Amino acid sequence: MENAEAKTVKNDTVIDKSDGEDCNEAREEKNRPGRSGEDDDVKQTCQIENKTISFNVQLLCVSDNSTTATSRTFTARKFPESVAALKLAIQEEFHVPVYDQKLSFDCTIMADGESLDFYRLRDGDQITLEYTTTVDIECALRLMSLLRNALEFIKNEQSQLATSKISRKKIADTLRVEDIKQCILQLTDTDEKKDANSKFLLNNGGLDVITSLHSLLLKQTWDKIRHLDLQRLEKYALSLLKGLYSSIVPHMRSELVCYLSNIFGSFLRVPIS
């Protein structure tokens, strides 16, 4: 018996299919997010490597009491291969953390693992970004870099730090404690900024770096430490841990428990306001 003629409706256009497999493909195409049925030769899809792409972004800042809407034009300097890559570019441009972004296009929430071509995004399209807070991304990443450099230096030179074999200038130039202090002040000058920036640090490996640095500093006995910057660094690490703990999300609290004994011990040697 011959196969019955199959028909699939796609955007009010009837497509005749005589093969069952072709019918399935047509149904999948119909259910695909974004535009469907447009002539791809008329407007080229955005999946082109090494090209930039621009969007009109509707920004919706959602708070408990209100929603603030603004519009901006955004150009990705490097073509994002996926929604996750687009979110990273948006984080850099608008200072909205990736974990706080809710992106949508054509009334469809965009999934991180999908490509932009999956949603048929084209240059000049409008996307919607819903978020709750902004973060000082540049300052937070700079602080993380300074802390990592300090951690590596102390790990490599801890046997020499209690002696005069390392000059005071080298220690000061490497630890850059004053720069760390200024970053902390910039990130915590208001309670709102402190909470938002602390959450960003937590979601970008800050807890591991700061606790490792603090634990390493706590092993140094102050009567043998000849450089004040090491004592100041311990104070700032403890201050950061205190801020992180106050902002830490419930499912991560267990990760901080193992450090509490060291933190309480440090309170006895470092005054924290």
MIDO-869936 format. One line per 4 residues: their letters; for each residue x, y, z of C-alpha. Coordinates in nm, 4 decimals. Layout:
A = X Y Z | ...
// end
This chain:
MENA = 0.0000 0.0000 0.0000 | 0.1332 0.3427 -0.0888 | 0.2118 0.5835 0.1934 | -0.0648 0.8270 0.2556
EAKT = 0.0227 1.1825 0.1709 | 0.1391 1.3630 0.4884 | 0.0876 1.7317 0.5389 | 0.2554 1.9587 0.7943
VKND = 0.1482 2.3169 0.8580 | 0.4357 2.5604 0.9056 | 0.3490 2.9276 0.9677 | 0.0180 2.8931 0.7786
TVID = 0.1966 2.7266 0.4843 | 0.1034 2.3670 0.3972 | 0.4076 2.1516 0.3266 | 0.3460 1.8242 0.1435
KSDG = 0.5571 1.5322 0.2592 | 0.5443 1.1836 0.1180 | 0.8085 1.0413 0.3507 | 0.7496 0.9827 0.7225
EDCN = 1.1009 1.0927 0.8163 | 1.0554 1.4192 0.6285 | 0.7356 1.4780 0.8227 | 0.9251 1.4421 1.1519
EARE = 1.1866 1.6910 1.0369 | 0.9163 1.9359 0.9400 | 0.7508 1.9043 1.2806 | 1.0875 1.9642 1.4544
EKNR = 1.1438 2.2728 1.2392 | 0.7989 2.4024 1.3272 | 0.8695 2.3696 1.7005 | 1.2097 2.5363 1.6811
PGRS = 1.2336 2.8647 1.8794 | 1.2735 3.2029 1.7116 | 1.1853 3.2762 1.3534 | 1.0717 3.0035 1.1183
GEDD = 0.9682 3.0063 0.7568 | 1.1805 3.3052 0.6524 | 1.4053 3.2830 0.3526 | 1.7564 3.2318 0.4908
DVKQ = 1.8967 3.3726 0.1666 | 1.7273 3.7054 0.2419 | 1.8728 3.7444 0.5923 | 2.1800 3.5481 0.6826
TCQI = 2.1807 3.3715 1.0184 | 2.4349 3.4813 1.2741 | 2.6448 3.1670 1.2927 | 2.9475 3.3140 1.1171
ENKT = 3.2860 3.2755 1.2810 | 3.5105 3.5754 1.3444 | 3.2267 3.8231 1.2927 | 3.0800 4.0712 1.5368
ISFN = 2.7098 4.0880 1.6082 | 2.4985 4.3644 1.7595 | 2.1753 4.3446 1.9555 | 1.9219 4.5881 2.0903
VQLL = 1.9046 4.4879 2.4556 | 1.6020 4.5626 2.6699 | 1.7316 4.5721 3.0276 | 1.4813 4.4887 3.3006
CVSD = 1.6144 4.5425 3.6541 | 1.3705 4.3636 3.8829 | 1.3533 4.4546 4.2523 | 1.1055 4.3686 4.5260
NSTT = 0.8948 4.6757 4.4615 | 0.9484 4.7735 4.0990 | 1.0963 4.6978 3.7580 | 1.3186 4.9500 3.5814
ATSR = 1.3399 4.9228 3.2032 | 1.6116 5.0698 2.9810 | 1.7366 4.9970 2.6293 | 2.0947 4.9734 2.5064
TFTA = 2.2739 4.8661 2.1916 | 2.5310 4.5946 2.2527 | 2.8006 4.4720 2.0134 | 2.9885 4.1526 2.0944
RKFP = 3.3541 4.2120 2.0094 | 3.4023 3.8394 1.9538 | 3.1246 3.6353 1.8006 | 2.9626 3.4262 2.0798
ESVA = 2.9249 3.0634 1.9754 | 2.6662 2.9892 2.2447 | 2.4197 3.1549 2.4794 | 2.6670 3.0928 2.7642
ALKL = 2.9359 3.2849 2.5724 | 2.6871 3.5648 2.5043 | 2.6152 3.5887 2.8775 | 2.9865 3.6266 2.9512
AIQE = 3.0075 3.9111 2.7000 | 2.7000 4.0735 2.8562 | 2.8565 4.0381 3.2017 | 3.1610 4.2298 3.0819
EFHV = 2.9527 4.5005 2.9127 | 2.6690 4.5562 3.1601 | 2.8276 4.4271 3.4842 | 2.5412 4.1832 3.5339
PVYD = 2.6752 3.8500 3.6663 | 2.6131 3.5453 3.4500 | 2.4258 3.3677 3.7298 | 2.1824 3.6610 3.7586
QKLS = 2.0998 3.6853 3.3869 | 1.7705 3.5717 3.2375 | 1.7962 3.6121 2.8602 | 1.5016 3.5784 2.6254
FDCT = 1.4318 3.6268 2.2576 | 1.0971 3.6186 2.0836 | 0.9259 3.5283 2.4148 | 1.1574 3.2255 2.4564
IMAD = 1.4001 3.1811 2.7481 | 1.7448 3.1137 2.6035 | 1.9292 2.8063 2.7344 | 2.3027 2.8327 2.8052
GESL = 2.3978 2.5264 2.6032 | 2.2288 2.6320 2.2802 | 2.3910 2.8193 1.9924 | 2.2658 3.1580 1.8774
DFYR = 2.1749 3.0039 1.5447 | 1.9374 2.7676 1.7254 | 1.7259 3.0723 1.8107 | 1.7790 3.2228 1.4610
LRDG = 1.9295 3.5377 1.6097 | 2.0449 3.7948 1.3576 | 2.2371 4.1179 1.3722 | 2.0129 4.3975 1.5021
DQIT = 1.7607 4.1732 1.6786 | 1.6200 4.2667 2.0193 | 1.6845 4.0453 2.3196 | 1.5601 4.0935 2.6746
LEYT = 1.7868 4.0787 2.9778 | 1.6189 4.0424 3.3166 | 1.8370 4.0771 3.6278 | 1.8313 4.1897 3.9912
TTVD = 2.1697 4.3507 4.0543 | 2.4947 4.4756 3.9018 | 2.8480 4.4044 4.0175 | 3.1814 4.5868 3.9916
IECA = 3.3215 4.3096 3.7706 | 3.6535 4.4769 3.6910 | 3.7369 4.5532 4.0531 | 3.6282 4.2089 4.1766
LRLM = 3.8406 4.0289 3.9168 | 4.1349 4.2555 3.9945 | 4.1029 4.1685 4.3639 | 4.0954 3.7978 4.2789
SLLR = 4.4115 3.8350 4.0701 | 4.5924 4.0203 4.3500 | 4.4924 3.7580 4.6056 | 4.6040 3.4709 4.3813
NALE = 4.9416 3.6368 4.3246 | 4.9851 3.6883 4.6989 | 4.8889 3.3263 4.7665 | 5.1414 3.1905 4.5162
FIKN = 5.4176 3.4159 4.6490 | 5.3635 3.3095 5.0105 | 5.3438 2.9407 4.9108 | 5.6739 2.9602 4.7246
EQSQ = 5.8609 3.1809 4.9714 | 5.7125 3.0944 5.3107 | 6.0393 2.9435 5.4354 | 6.2161 3.2708 5.3554
LATS = 5.9573 3.5175 5.4816 | 6.0744 3.4983 5.8437 | 6.4306 3.5820 5.7419 | 6.5966 3.8799 5.5857
KISR = 6.6760 3.6927 5.2636 | 6.3816 3.8599 5.0866 | 6.3963 4.2364 5.0790 | 6.1111 4.4387 5.2256
KKIA = 6.0671 4.6125 4.8903 | 6.0213 4.2817 4.7071 | 5.7611 4.1682 4.9599 | 5.5738 4.4982 4.9373
DTLR = 5.5889 4.5065 4.5565 | 5.4678 4.1460 4.5286 | 5.1913 4.1430 4.7880 | 5.0538 4.4868 4.6883
VEDI = 4.8525 4.5040 5.0085 | 4.7521 4.8668 4.9565 | 4.5955 4.7756 4.6203 | 4.4067 4.4906 4.7893
KQCI = 4.2796 4.7321 5.0524 | 4.1540 4.9788 4.7912 | 3.9712 4.7028 4.6019 | 3.7995 4.5880 4.9199
LQLT = 3.6932 4.9429 5.0043 | 3.5536 4.9918 4.6532 | 3.3603 4.6654 4.6633 | 3.2118 4.7172 5.0100
DTDE = 3.1412 5.0906 5.0409 | 2.7656 5.0230 5.0668 | 2.5746 4.7241 5.2051 | 2.4039 4.6666 4.8697
KKDA = 2.7333 4.6610 4.6797 | 2.8926 4.4449 4.9487 | 2.6261 4.1738 4.9175 | 2.6285 4.1750 4.5368
NSKF = 3.0085 4.1725 4.5058 | 3.0458 3.9057 4.7753 | 2.8091 3.6791 4.5846 | 3.0119 3.7370 4.2682
LLNN = 3.3335 3.6404 4.4503 | 3.1662 3.3257 4.5820 | 3.0539 3.2230 4.2339 | 3.4004 3.2800 4.0856
GGLD = 3.6219 3.0796 4.3197 | 3.6781 3.3536 4.5764 | 3.6067 3.1330 4.8764 | 3.8813 2.8827 4.7937
VITS = 4.1408 3.1523 4.7231 | 4.0690 3.3609 5.0320 | 4.0443 3.0674 5.2738 | 4.3677 2.9181 5.1366
LHSL = 4.5440 3.2519 5.1727 | 4.4104 3.3066 5.5229 | 4.5019 2.9558 5.6390 | 4.8551 2.9986 5.5049
LLKQ = 4.8973 3.3341 5.6768 | 4.7647 3.1973 6.0044 | 5.0512 2.9477 6.0122 | 5.3003 3.2349 6.0270
TWDK = 5.3918 3.3314 6.3818 | 5.3890 3.7048 6.4197 | 5.7005 3.7204 6.6351 | 5.8910 3.5880 6.3319
IRHL = 5.7145 3.7958 6.0698 | 5.9327 4.0955 6.0008 | 5.7093 4.2597 5.7466 | 5.3924 4.4428 5.8460
DLQR = 5.2299 4.3767 5.5079 | 5.1844 4.0095 5.5969 | 4.9920 4.1084 5.9080 | 4.7827 4.3556 5.7101
LEKY = 4.7150 4.0896 5.4457 | 4.5852 3.8517 5.7129 | 4.3546 4.1249 5.8401 | 4.2095 4.1876 5.4941
ALSL = 4.1710 3.8147 5.4239 | 3.9806 3.7764 5.7497 | 3.7647 4.0773 5.6668 | 3.6796 3.9229 5.3284
LKGL = 3.5939 3.5893 5.4877 | 3.3656 3.7649 5.7316 | 3.1878 3.9360 5.4421 | 3.1620 3.6156 5.2405
YSSI = 3.0177 3.4240 5.5316 | 2.7476 3.6855 5.5838 | 2.6494 3.6582 5.2162 | 2.7076 3.2895 5.1579
VPHM = 2.4202 3.0909 5.0142 | 2.2834 2.8067 5.2327 | 2.4053 2.5143 5.0176 | 2.7643 2.6424 5.0413
RSEL = 2.7809 2.7021 5.4164 | 2.9287 2.3569 5.4786 | 3.2342 2.4535 5.2717 | 3.3205 2.7223 5.5250
VCYL = 3.2761 2.5160 5.8425 | 3.6209 2.3568 5.8204 | 3.7800 2.7038 5.8274 | 3.5927 2.8411 6.1289
SNIF = 3.8466 2.7279 6.3887 | 4.1224 2.9106 6.2021 | 3.9059 3.2182 6.1622 | 3.8236 3.2337 6.5315
GSFL = 4.1918 3.1866 6.6120 | 4.2762 3.4772 6.3870 | 4.0307 3.7026 6.5690 | 4.2693 3.6840 6.8647
RVPI = 4.5525 3.8344 6.6603 | 4.3787 4.0611 6.4117 | 4.1330 4.3361 6.5118 | 3.8416 4.3507 6.2661
S = 3.5912 4.6343 6.2645
// end
